[in-house]
């Protein structure tokens, strides 16, 4: 065979274009898949994200150019507001607001868990990011991927991929990051606190709540209306009990489809030539700071509240104030049962967990009101 012809054929394969950076990204993609399959960390997100990372780092594969398959996922999955809002529709349809309605104090815990958002916001400004970039980084602290994408699309479109990957990474690693912080800031006695069973919440209360919450939130922070509106209508589908077909579609088919699109789109941003640079790694660091401080904020406020309450709150439920529903609530339950196997905190933790979703969306709305 003619050597020039052979060389030309080899140049058309990815072998000669393979770099050390591509291999590193393959390993990162495989690590995400490992966490999903072996550790059961958010598999619905990490499997498509991990494989998409693996796929987009195949040299010269026609995937990410204009009109190519993965680029279309990115364009319609991350660069438009519709996907984050549809995710919120599905989450609302899956979420029971009952624990939060039964114990309104948990709304305060959800608000306090936004501490990391503002810590990272001011930290990013100190390190030279613009205010719009800093807001897009800070919102990672809420551990809410759709809200992070929604805000970055409006304020810092060039950072969508970096902040989205960070947000979803920390959402999936809640069981790794939160427990050490929870145990550091609480005593064994506090972790053993048992809370009274929540009162029953009527159907009427559950129907009225999403309507009233929509009015209040949208009047106070109009830019949050698309996210909160879809979140609340999804919950109304759940509680009114007369639109079973819409409820099932929102909970299953629609949510599954947009999750696939979003997962592939998020992973597609992690190309070696973009990701293996100082700025994305620094954003990852600030995201970790934000998420850690959000966990701290919820825990500390619960401890402060206990100074004034007759019926004590188990501080562990404060850490569920981040928006990773329902994983953060499950982590509160697991850490609590390590101290007392008969202590059941899950439903109590769901209150601040749902409040955290609302709190992060409101924080995003405030940033949009001030900065857009």
N, C-alpha and C positions, 0 to 999 in steps of 0.2 A: 504494500500500500504506500502511496506517495506520502512522504512525511508532512508536507504542507497541508494535504487533505486531512490527514489524521489530526494535525494540530488544530485545524479549523473546526473539525468535528468535536474535539475536546473542549474548545472554547465555547461551544454551544451547550455544553453540559454545565452543571453547577460545580463540578469538582474543582476546576482550576480557579473558581471564584470564591471558594470557601475560605473564610477567615477565622481567626481565633475568636473574634467577637461573636460570630454566628454560633460557634460551638458553646460559648458561655450562655447564650440565649437559649439554645436547645436544653441545656442543663436546667436553666431557670424554669422553662416550660415544663420539663419533666418533674421538677420539684413541686410545681403547682398541682400537677396531675397526681403525684404521690400523696400530697396533703389531702386531696379530694377523695382518693380511693382508699388509702390506708388509714388516714386519720378522720375521714368523714367531715372535713372542714368545708362547708358550703360547696358540696360537689356540683350542684346545679350551676354554679358560677365558675368554679375553678377548673372543671373539666374543659368547657369550651374556651376559657381564657388561656389555660395552659397549652392546649393543642394549637390554638391560634398563634401563640407566641412561637411555638415550634414551626408552624407552617410558614409564617411570614419571614422567617429567617432562613428559608431555602434560597440560596443564591440564584438570581436572575429568573426565578419562577414568576410567571405572569399573573401576579395576584394583587399587587398594590398600586399598579399604575392607573391612570385615568380610565374609567370604564371596566377595570378588572374586578373580579368577584369580591375580594376582601375589601377593596376600596369602596365598593358599593355598600357593604355592611357598615364601614366606617362613616360614610357620608350620611346614610339614613339612620344609623344606630346611635351616633354620637353628636353629629352636627345639627340635629334637629331636636326640638323640644318634645316631640310626640312620644319618643320611646321612654324617656324618664317619666312622663306623665302617665303613660299606659302601665308602667311598672307600679306606680302609685295606685292606680285603679285596682290592680290585682292585689296589692298588699292590703288596701282598704277592705276588699271583699273577703280577705282571709283573717282579718283582725277583729278580735273581740274587745270592744271598748269598755266592757263591763267592769273589769278591775279598776280602771282609771275613774269611771263614774262613781263606783262604790267607795273609792278612797281618793277624793280630790287632792289631798296633800301630795300625791305622787306627781301631780302636774309641776309642783315646785322642784321636785327632784329631777324631772326631765329637763327643766329650764337650767338648773345648776350644772347639769352634765354638758352644757354647751361652753363651759369654761375654756376647754381646750381650743375651741374655735377662735376665741379672741386672743388667747395666749399665742397661738401660732400666727394669727393675723399680724399682731404687733411685732412678733419675732421676725417674720418674713420681711416686714418693712425695714427693720433694723439691718437686715442682711442685704438690702439693696433692691428688693422686689418692689414693683409699683403697687399702689393701693389695690388696684383691680386684681393683679396677680396674687397679692397677699390674701385677699378675700377668697380667691379660688383655692388657695392652699389651706387656709384656716378652716374652711368648711369640711375638710377631710376629717377633722376632729369629731364630727357628728357620726362618723362611720355609716354614712348614708350615700351609697353610690349614685342613685338617680339624682338626688339633690345636688351633689358635687358636679355632675355633668351639666345639669340645668344651669347652675350658676356660672360655671366656666364657659359655657356656650355663649352666655350674654356678656361676660366681662373679659375673659381671656381665652378666646378660641384657640390660640396657638398652644395652650397648655392643657387642652381637653384630655388628650391621651395620657399625659403624665399624672394628672391629678386623679383621673378615673382609675388607673391601675393602682395607685396608692390607696385610694378609698376602698376598692374592692379587695385589695390584699389585706388591709387591716380589718375589714368586715369578716373575712374568712379566718383570720388569726385571733379573733376575740378569745377563744379558749386557751391560747398560748400567752397572750399579753396581759389579760385582766387578772387572772388568779394571783400572780405574785404581788401585784399592787393591792389587791383586796386583802390579802393576808398581812401585808406590811402595815396597812393603815387601820386594821381592826384587831381587837383582842379576841381570844377564843370565846370569852364570855359573850361578847357582842355578836359573834357569829352564831351563837346558840340561841339567841333571842327568838322566841316563837310569837308569831303574830296571830291575832284573832281571825277567825274565818270571816271573809268578806260578806257583807249583806247581799241578798239577792237584788238584782237590778231588773226593773220591769221592762217589758217590751216597749212601752211608751217612752220611757227614758232613753232607751237605745235608739229609737227613731228620731226623737227630738234632738239628741245631742249632735249628730253630724250636721243638721240644718243650722242650729244655733252656732256651732263652732265655725261653720263656713262663713256666716254673716260676720262674726266677731273678727276672725283672722283676716278675711278679705278686706274689711273696712280699715283695719289697723295696718296691714301690710299688703296692699293690692298686688305687688309683683309675685307674691306667693300664691295667688289665686289659681293658676293652672295646676300646680302640684296639689294644693290642699283641696281644690274643687274635685279633682279626680279621685283623691284619697277618700274624701267624704262620700262621694256618690257610690264608690265601691262598697263602703261600709253600709250605706243605705240599702243597696241591693241585698246585703246579707241580713239586715235586721227587719226589713219590711215583710219578707217572706211571701211576696207575691210575684217575684220575677226570678224564679228558680233557674230558668234557662240562661238569663243574663248573668246570674251569680256564678253558675257552673262554668260558663265561658270565661268570665273574668278571673276566676280562681285557677282554671286549668289551661284550656287551649290557648287563650290570648296571652296569659302570663308566661306560659312555656315558650311560645313563639318569640315574644319580645325578649325573653331571657337569653335564648339562643343567639338572636341577632346582637344583643348587647354584649354578651360574653365574647363572641368572635370579634366584634368591633373593638372592644377594650384590648384584647390580646394583640390585635393587629397593629396597635400603636407602639408595641415594644420591639421595634426593629433595632438591631445592634448599633447601627450608625447613629440612631437617635437616642437610644436609652443609655448606652454606655458612655455617658458624658457627665460632668460634675453636676449640672443643673438638675436633671431628673433624680439623681441620687440624693441631692440636697433636699429636694421636694419630698422624697421618701422619708428622710430624717425628720423634717418639720412635721410631716403627717403623723409620724410616730409620737412626736412630742405632743401634738394636738390631741391625738386619741388617748394618750396616757393622762393628760391633764383633764380631759372630759371624764374619764373614769374617776380620777381623784375628786373632781368637783362634786359628783353625785354622792360619793362616799362621805366626804367631809360635811356636806350639808345635812345628810341623814344623822350624822353624829351630833351636829349642832342642834338639830330639831329635837333630838332625844333629851337635851338639857331642859326642855320646856314642856315635853309631852308626858302625860301620865301613862298612856299606852305606848310603849317604846316601839320604834321601828328598827327592824334588823338592818344595819347599815349596808349590808350586802346588796339589798335591792336598789340602793342608790347608784351602783355601778351599771345597772341596767338602763340608766337614763340615756345611754348612747342609742343610736337609731338601729342597731343591728337586730332586727326583729326576726324570730324570737330567740336568736342564739344568745344574746346578752342575758336574757331572762333565764335561760337554761343554765348558763354559767353561774349565775347567782344561786340557783337551786343546787347545783352540784357542789359548789364550795360550802354552802350552808350544810349540806348533808354530810360532808366530810367531818364537820364538827359535831353534828347531831343527826344521825341517820333517819330519825323520825321527824325532822323539821321539813316542812313543805313550803317553800318560798315562791314556787313558780308563778302562781296566779298573782301573788302580791307584787312580784317583780315585773309582771306584764304591764302594770299601771305606769311606772316610770318609763318602761320600754316604749310603749305607745306614745307617751308624752314626749319622749325624746325625738320621735319621728316628727311630731308637730313642732317641737322646739327648733330642730335643725332647719325645717322648711321656713319657719318664721325668721330665723337668723339669716337665711339666704335672701328672703324677701327684704329684710332691712338693708343688707349690703346692696341689693339692686336699687332700692329707693335712694340710697345715699350716693352710689357710685356710677350708676348707668347714665 
